[in-house]
Amino acid sequence: MNHRTALGALHIGALFFGLTGVFGKLAASASPAIIVFGRAAFAVLALTLFASLTGPGWQRLSGRDMRRLLLGGVLLAGHWVSFFIAVKVAGVAIATLGFASFPAFTVILEGLLFRERIRRNEAVLVVLVSIGLVLVTPSFDLASEATGGLLWALLSGLLFSLLSLTNRAGSGRLPAVQAALWQNLVVGLCLLPVAAPGLATVAPGDWLWIALLGIFCTGVAHSLFVASLAVIKARTAAVVFGMEPVYGIAVAWVVFAETPTLRMLLGGALIIFAIVLSSRLAAEQPGKPRAVAEGA
């Protein structure tokens, strides 16, 4: 893979991650639990194929690895379920921008959990995200469905931040694709008891959207991301993946006529800028193994 091909693969991966909310909303007859279960099941198949064809040899899991992957899988399940609840309640744009607040949660949690000093540029990041969220908030009435959806999206961002920190603690031990595969397997097992009773009620056409979620928005997107990092610098990947919310909101605008207001556009711009800033800071600090952000 040369530089141009890797850059193209990154943009395709960012687009697939950005389509997560769109496919979730298109699967109208499926509950968030069923969507997440199906996504994880199809992702396991796609990641297994990728790992067997191109990945490094499988690493043997230690007891600590198993505990970390189990915790990561539970956090991933909660992150996805809360995100798709936000999509169902408030729409793709609000759900995507609410989730995108996770860099601010990461900065705060690193200070609390790892006793790391918050630097000035990281404080600016938190302020940018906070202002962006104020602008994105449709109403400050908690009875509003859109505001409730935004709160679900913020919970999704918080859980994703905790997942990132969990993965950071075990970074370098396991190949990224292998870790993602095991975590998706945990997600599927967690959601199976909740999803199983309603699987027969899902419209046949909606299984297509769920399959696309698992195969392209999870398995293929993650694999493209991992493969491209062998060629592309992490800071470049950070900028490209900052486009993920843009792709998602743009497609939702076309498909669902979710026209963003000027306030939402301004707030979204601040949040997206914060995503890029956060990921570039992580990429420029090799001693601090915070992963470049991936998608919802």
C-alpha positions in Angstrom: 0.0 0.0 0.0 1.5 3.3 -1.1 0.9 6.7 0.5 -1.9 7.7 -2.0 -3.7 4.4 -1.6 -3.4 4.5 2.2 -4.8 8.1 2.3 -7.7 6.9 0.1 -8.3 4.0 2.5 -8.4 6.3 5.4 -11.0 8.5 3.8 -13.1 5.4 3.0 -12.8 4.2 6.5 -13.8 7.6 7.9 -16.8 7.6 5.5 -17.9 4.2 6.7 -17.6 5.2 10.4 -19.6 8.3 9.6 -22.4 6.2 8.1 -22.9 4.4 11.4 -25.8 6.6 12.5 -27.3 6.6 9.0 -27.5 2.8 8.7 -28.8 2.6 12.3 -31.6 4.9 11.5 -32.4 3.1 8.3 -32.9 -0.1 10.3 -36.2 1.3 11.5 -37.8 -1.9 12.7 -34.8 -2.9 14.9 -34.3 -1.8 18.5 -30.9 -0.4 19.5 -30.1 -3.7 21.3 -30.8 -5.7 18.1 -28.8 -3.3 15.9 -25.8 -3.6 18.2 -26.1 -7.4 18.5 -26.2 -7.7 14.7 -23.5 -5.2 14.1 -21.2 -7.1 16.5 -22.0 -10.5 14.9 -21.2 -9.3 11.4 -18.1 -7.4 12.6 -16.7 -10.6 14.1 -17.1 -12.4 10.8 -15.4 -9.5 8.9 -12.6 -9.0 11.4 -11.9 -12.8 11.5 -11.5 -12.8 7.7 -9.2 -9.8 7.8 -7.1 -11.2 10.6 -6.7 -14.5 8.9 -5.7 -13.0 5.6 -3.4 -10.1 6.6 -3.1 -9.9 10.3 -0.1 -10.9 12.4 -0.1 -14.2 14.3 -2.7 -14.5 17.1 -1.3 -13.7 20.5 -2.1 -15.9 23.4 -4.4 -14.2 26.0 -3.3 -13.8 29.5 -5.7 -13.5 32.4 -5.2 -9.7 32.5 -5.9 -9.5 28.7 -9.1 -11.4 29.2 -10.3 -9.1 31.9 -9.4 -6.0 29.9 -11.1 -7.3 26.8 -14.2 -8.2 28.8 -14.4 -4.8 30.3 -13.7 -3.2 26.9 -16.5 -5.3 25.3 -19.0 -4.2 28.0 -18.1 -0.6 27.5 -18.3 -0.9 23.7 -21.8 -2.5 24.1 -22.9 0.4 26.3 -21.4 3.0 23.9 -23.1 1.5 20.9 -26.5 1.0 22.5 -26.6 4.6 23.9 -25.5 6.0 20.5 -28.2 4.2 18.6 -30.8 5.3 21.2 -29.6 8.9 20.5 -30.0 8.3 16.8 -33.6 6.9 17.2 -34.6 9.8 19.5 -32.8 12.9 18.2 -31.5 12.0 14.7 -28.1 11.4 13.2 -26.7 14.9 13.4 -27.3 15.5 17.1 -26.2 11.9 18.0 -23.0 12.2 16.0 -22.0 15.5 17.5 -22.9 14.5 21.0 -20.7 11.4 20.7 -18.0 13.5 19.2 -17.6 15.2 22.6 -15.5 12.2 23.8 -12.1 14.0 23.6 -13.2 16.3 26.4 -14.2 13.4 28.6 -10.9 11.7 27.8 -8.9 14.8 29.0 -10.9 15.0 32.2 -10.8 11.3 32.9 -7.0 11.1 32.3 -6.6 13.8 34.9 -8.8 11.8 37.4 -7.7 8.2 36.7 -4.1 8.6 35.7 -3.3 11.7 37.7 -2.0 13.4 34.6 -1.8 17.2 34.6 -4.2 18.9 32.2 -2.1 21.1 29.9 -3.3 24.4 28.6 -4.1 23.2 25.1 -6.1 20.3 26.5 -8.1 22.8 28.6 -8.8 24.8 25.4 -10.1 21.5 23.9 -12.5 21.0 26.8 -13.7 24.6 26.4 -14.2 24.2 22.7 -16.3 21.1 23.1 -18.4 22.7 25.9 -19.2 25.7 23.8 -19.9 23.5 20.8 -22.3 21.4 22.8 -24.2 24.5 24.1 -24.6 25.6 20.5 -25.7 22.1 19.4 -28.3 21.7 22.2 -31.7 22.1 20.6 -33.4 23.1 23.8 -32.4 23.3 27.5 -35.7 21.6 28.4 -35.1 18.1 29.6 -38.6 17.1 28.5 -37.5 17.7 24.9 -36.9 14.5 22.9 -34.0 16.1 21.0 -32.3 17.2 24.3 -32.8 13.7 25.7 -31.2 12.3 22.6 -28.2 14.6 23.1 -27.8 13.3 26.6 -27.8 9.7 25.4 -25.2 10.8 22.8 -23.1 12.3 25.6 -23.3 9.1 27.6 -22.1 7.3 24.4 -19.1 9.7 24.2 -18.3 9.1 27.9 -18.4 5.3 27.5 -16.2 5.6 24.4 -13.7 7.6 26.3 -13.6 5.0 29.0 -13.2 2.3 26.3 -10.3 4.3 24.8 -8.6 4.6 28.2 -9.1 0.8 28.8 -7.5 0.1 25.5 -4.7 2.5 26.2 -3.9 0.6 29.4 -3.3 -2.6 27.3 -1.9 -1.0 24.2 0.9 -2.9 22.5 0.0 -6.2 24.1 -2.4 -7.5 21.4 -2.7 -6.7 17.7 -5.5 -4.0 17.2 -7.6 -6.3 15.0 -7.4 -9.2 17.4 -8.5 -6.9 20.3 -11.4 -5.5 18.3 -12.5 -9.0 17.3 -12.6 -10.2 20.9 -14.4 -7.1 22.1 -17.0 -7.4 19.4 -17.5 -11.0 20.5 -18.2 -9.8 24.0 -20.6 -7.2 22.7 -22.6 -9.9 20.9 -22.7 -12.2 23.9 -23.8 -9.3 26.2 -26.7 -8.3 23.9 -27.8 -11.8 22.9 -30.2 -12.3 25.8 -31.8 -8.9 25.2 -31.9 -9.1 21.4 -32.9 -12.7 20.9 -36.6 -12.4 21.6 -37.0 -9.6 19.0 -34.8 -11.0 16.2 -37.8 -12.5 14.3 -39.6 -9.1 14.3 -36.9 -7.3 12.3 -38.0 -6.6 8.7 -35.8 -8.6 6.2 -34.7 -5.4 4.5 -33.4 -4.0 7.8 -30.9 -6.9 8.1 -29.2 -5.4 5.1 -28.5 -2.2 7.0 -27.4 -4.1 10.1 -25.0 -6.2 8.0 -23.6 -3.1 6.4 -23.0 -1.7 9.9 -21.1 -4.7 11.0 -19.2 -5.5 7.9 -18.4 -2.0 6.5 -18.8 0.4 9.4 -17.0 -1.8 11.8 -14.9 -4.6 10.3 -13.8 -3.0 7.0 -13.5 0.5 8.5 -11.3 -0.7 11.4 -9.2 -2.9 9.1 -8.6 0.0 6.7 -7.7 2.2 9.6 -5.2 -0.3 10.9 -3.7 -1.1 7.5 -3.3 2.6 6.5 -1.4 3.5 9.8 1.5 1.3 8.5 2.0 4.0 5.8 0.3 7.2 7.0 1.5 9.2 10.0 -0.9 9.2 13.0 -1.3 13.0 12.9 -2.5 12.7 9.2 -4.9 10.0 10.2 -6.2 12.3 13.0 -7.1 15.0 10.5 -8.8 12.6 8.1 -10.9 11.0 10.9 -12.0 14.4 12.0 -14.1 14.3 8.8 -16.2 11.4 10.2 -18.9 13.6 11.7 -19.0 15.7 8.5 -19.6 12.7 6.3 -22.3 11.4 8.7 -24.2 14.7 9.0 -23.9 15.4 5.2 -25.4 12.0 4.3 -28.1 12.4 6.9 -28.9 15.8 5.4 -29.5 14.2 2.0 -31.2 10.9 3.1 -33.4 12.1 6.0 -33.6 15.9 5.2 -32.0 16.6 8.7 -31.1 20.2 7.8 -28.7 21.5 10.5 -29.4 25.0 11.8 -26.7 27.7 11.8 -26.1 27.2 15.5 -25.7 23.5 15.0 -23.2 24.1 12.2 -21.1 26.4 14.4 -21.2 24.1 17.3 -20.4 21.1 15.1 -17.4 23.0 13.6 -16.0 23.6 17.1 -16.5 20.0 18.2 -14.9 18.7 15.0 -12.0 21.1 15.4 -11.6 19.7 19.0 -11.5 16.2 17.6 -8.7 17.0 15.2 -6.8 19.0 17.9 -7.1 16.1 20.4 -5.9 13.4 17.9 -3.0 15.6 16.7 -1.9 16.2 20.3 -2.0 12.4 20.9 0.0 11.7 17.7 2.6 14.2 18.6 3.2 12.8 22.1 4.8 9.3 21.6 5.3 8.9 25.4 1.6 9.1 26.0 -0.2 6.2 24.2 -3.6 7.7 23.6 -4.9 6.1 20.5 -6.0 8.1 17.4 -9.8 8.3 17.5 -11.9 5.9 15.5 -15.6 6.0 14.8 -18.8 5.3 16.6 
